[in-house]
């Protein structure tokens, strides 16, 4: 009798980036900080939150801030589709969900260093681009994951202040 065992995927250390799309532009974040890729959940808006903070969501027993990458980059919003995903990141000491139009692939830089992002003038602090690489014939902007901590901290100050640990929602909020 031949027993089928589930095929286990081993982590490929050469694949160090998770790619995603915002509109037609390719971006990536380091796989080391990705906890999970999830379908969007219900979000509770926070009063006086920064524009890039959609609100907070209950994710696996924790209240986490949800960041809209489109708003962070000053782009117009789009309706949620079946391709819309949340990438759950471990940003410093808390979990953060970023909303992306679609997740594309897990890939690596083939050992090459990231090219520096070109100087684009005002707003570079908001973009938070760590560098640029190419994959599958496309230019990919790799986000500086530490840049999410300031927005996440602002959301935490409004909502939890507990470093991503489970906390009650403010009274009066749905």
Secondary structure, DSSP 8 states (H G I E B T S, - for coil): ------------TT--EEEEEETTEEEEEEGGGEEEEE-----B--TT--TTEEEEEEETTEEEEEEEHHHHTT-------TT-EEEEEEETTEEEEEEESEEEEEE--TT---B------TTHHHH-EEEEEEETTEEEEEE-GGGHHHHHHHHHHHHT-STT------TT--
